[in-house]
Amino acid sequence: MIFRAATADPSDVDRALAYSADGPVAALAADRVREELAAGRLRPEWIWFAEDEGGEVLARALWWGREDSERPVALDCLQVRAAVTDPAAVAAGLLTAGHAAFGTLPLYNASLPLDWRERPDFAEAVAWRREAARRAGLTSGTERLRYEWTPASGTVEPTGRLVFREGTDEEFVEAFARVSAGSLDVHTRTELRSMDARQLAREDVEFYRDCPGERSWWRLAELPDGTLAGLAVPSATPYHRNVGYLGVVPALRGKGLIDEILAEITRFHAGRGARRITATTDTVNAPMAAAFDRAGYEVTEIRLVLESPSRA
């Protein structure tokens, strides 16, 4: 078995585009792959093949990054031919070779239907992908709900319970640190095992600064008397406007303020012409999922995120 990037021959990219998907897990269509290549979010050195001795492609992996990424951020597509008797072994070898070349272990995002566990074909396809990822060092798994808002859901007017204002980076570091206490977010809880809240907050500020959204969009949420209630970080992906981050300080949770903050983010994006707003939350974060439901956001898929423990 040979594992290699699509850089050895000018025809390699065409071969990647011509690869037909086997199995139920969705793969990027050829037109979408072309768009991502043109934008620099996919690159030949981030497209990898597993080939047999005769040069037949048995598996394909597509890693994705931002336009300015030096290394890929996430694995977007992992496919193995249906005729392969041990897809986990082939996929594990492919991922391990890619990771060694990149010098990092990018996470793996797999988009799944809500009922994937009740569908044997999906359950089997997920099982070998999980096993391959585990063998390649991606041993931590989280399931996330992906939400979408469209104008059909409408927006609500401010109630006056909260006042939103711009803030300095230090004020946002303080706000991020305070709302992290008692968070149900898996990433936040995991990170707080190895760092303090202010260190994580500084990393969060830097992360959202690097996202496609504008820093000027961020808002602190306060009670009318100036008491910090939480924060609203409208953001964006390369494709859509995005909820980004929101939270309420522990002392004020359970009072419906999360609805006020989410409504502010939704109004912000909608007021600037957004036709779609995306969001994600962990399946274990029931209060946040319920807030999205109340705000008219609809679940479109489950996103299975597999990553290394150090990254998780």
Backbone hydrogen bonds, N-H to C=O, Kabsch-Sander energy under -0.5 kcal/mol:
donor,donor_aa,acceptor,acceptor_aa,energy
2,I,51,E,-2.8
4,R,49,F,-2.1
6,A,44,P,-1.3
6,A,47,I,-2.4
7,T,5,A,-1.8
8,A,5,A,-0.7
12,D,9,D,-2.2
15,R,11,S,-2.2
16,A,12,D,-2.2
17,L,13,V,-2.4
18,A,14,D,-2.0
19,Y,15,R,-0.7
19,Y,16,A,-0.7
26,A,111,S,-0.5
33,V,29,A,-2.4
34,R,30,A,-2.3
35,E,31,D,-2.1
36,E,32,R,-2.5
37,L,33,V,-2.5
38,A,34,R,-2.6
39,A,35,E,-1.7
40,G,36,E,-0.7
40,G,37,L,-0.9
41,R,36,E,-2.0
42,L,36,E,-1.6
46,W,43,R,-2.2
47,I,44,P,-1.4
48,W,46,W,-0.6
48,W,61,A,-2.5
49,F,4,R,-3.1
50,A,59,A,-1.9
51,E,2,I,-3.0
52,D,56,E,-2.0
55,G,52,D,-2.1
58,L,50,A,-3.5
58,L,56,E,-0.6
59,A,50,A,-1.3
60,R,79,Q,-2.3
61,A,48,W,-2.4
62,L,77,C,-2.2
63,W,46,W,-2.3
63,W,61,A,-0.5
64,W,74,A,-3.9
65,G,41,R,-2.1
69,S,66,R,-1.7
73,V,64,W,-2.8
74,A,64,W,-2.1
75,L,107,L,-3.2
76,D,62,L,-2.8
76,D,74,A,-0.6
77,C,62,L,-1.5
79,Q,60,R,-2.5
81,R,58,L,-2.9
84,V,81,R,-1.7
90,V,86,D,-1.7
91,A,87,P,-2.8
92,A,88,A,-2.5
93,G,89,A,-2.1
94,L,90,V,-2.1
95,L,91,A,-2.7
96,T,92,A,-2.6
97,A,93,G,-2.1
98,G,94,L,-2.2
99,H,95,L,-3.1
100,A,96,T,-2.1
101,A,97,A,-1.8
102,F,98,G,-2.4
103,G,99,H,-2.1
104,T,99,H,-1.0
107,L,73,V,-1.2
108,Y,306,L,-3.0
109,N,75,L,-2.1
110,A,108,Y,-0.6
110,A,304,L,-2.5
112,L,302,I,-3.2
116,W,113,P,-1.5
118,E,115,D,-1.3
119,R,116,W,-1.1
122,F,119,R,-0.6
123,A,119,R,-2.7
124,E,120,P,-2.4
125,A,121,D,-1.9
126,V,122,F,-2.8
127,A,123,A,-2.0
128,W,124,E,-1.9
129,R,125,A,-1.3
130,R,126,V,-2.8
131,E,127,A,-2.2
132,A,128,W,-2.4
133,A,129,R,-2.7
134,R,130,R,-2.6
135,R,131,E,-2.3
136,A,132,A,-1.5
137,G,134,R,-1.6
138,L,133,A,-3.1
139,T,137,G,-1.3
140,S,307,E,-2.8
142,T,305,V,-2.2
144,R,303,R,-2.3
145,L,281,T,-3.4
146,R,301,E,-2.5
147,Y,145,L,-0.6
147,Y,279,A,-3.6
148,E,298,E,-1.8
149,W,277,I,-2.6
153,S,150,T,-2.3
154,G,151,P,-1.3
163,V,222,E,-3.2
165,R,220,L,-2.0
172,F,168,T,-2.0
173,V,169,D,-2.6
174,E,170,E,-2.2
175,A,171,E,-2.2
176,F,172,F,-3.2
177,A,173,V,-2.4
178,R,174,E,-2.2
179,V,175,A,-2.4
180,S,176,F,-1.2
181,A,177,A,-0.5
181,A,178,R,-0.9
183,S,180,S,-2.0
189,R,185,D,-2.5
190,T,186,V,-2.5
191,E,187,H,-2.6
192,L,188,T,-2.1
193,R,190,T,-1.4
194,S,191,E,-1.8
195,M,191,E,-1.0
200,L,196,D,-2.2
201,A,197,A,-2.3
202,R,198,R,-2.2
203,E,199,Q,-1.8
204,D,200,L,-2.5
205,V,201,A,-2.4
206,E,202,R,-2.1
207,F,203,E,-2.6
208,Y,204,D,-2.5
209,R,205,V,-1.8
210,D,206,E,-1.6
211,C,207,F,-0.6
213,G,236,A,-0.6
217,W,214,E,-1.5
218,W,215,R,-1.4
219,R,232,A,-2.9
220,L,165,R,-3.3
221,A,230,G,-2.5
222,E,163,V,-2.8
222,E,220,L,-0.5
223,L,227,T,-2.8
226,G,223,L,-2.7
229,A,221,A,-3.3
230,G,221,A,-1.9
231,L,247,G,-1.7
232,A,219,R,-3.0
233,V,245,Y,-3.0
235,S,242,N,-2.9
237,T,240,H,-3.1
241,R,276,R,-1.0
242,N,235,S,-2.6
243,V,278,T,-2.5
245,Y,233,V,-1.5
245,Y,243,V,-1.0
247,G,231,L,-1.6
249,V,229,A,-2.5
252,L,249,V,-1.8
253,R,250,P,-1.4
255,K,252,L,-0.8
259,D,256,G,-0.7
260,E,256,G,-0.9
261,I,257,L,-2.2
262,L,258,I,-2.5
263,A,259,D,-2.2
264,E,260,E,-1.6
265,I,261,I,-2.0
266,T,262,L,-2.5
267,R,263,A,-2.7
268,F,264,E,-2.5
269,H,265,I,-2.3
270,A,266,T,-2.8
271,G,267,R,-2.8
272,R,268,F,-0.5
272,R,269,H,-1.1
273,G,270,A,-1.8
274,A,269,H,-2.1
277,I,149,W,-2.1
278,T,241,R,-2.5
279,A,147,Y,-1.8
281,T,145,L,-1.6
283,T,143,E,-2.4
285,N,282,D,-1.5
286,A,284,V,-1.6
289,A,285,N,-2.2
290,A,286,A,-2.5
291,A,287,P,-1.7
292,F,288,M,-2.2
293,D,289,A,-2.3
294,R,290,A,-2.4
295,A,291,A,-1.7
296,G,293,D,-1.5
297,Y,292,F,-2.3
298,E,148,E,-2.8
300,T,146,R,-3.0
301,E,146,R,-1.0
302,I,112,L,-3.1
303,R,144,R,-3.3
304,L,110,A,-2.9
304,L,302,I,-0.6
305,V,142,T,-3.2
305,V,303,R,-0.6
306,L,108,Y,-2.5
306,L,304,L,-0.6
307,E,140,S,-2.6
311,R,308,S,-0.5
312,A,308,S,-2.7
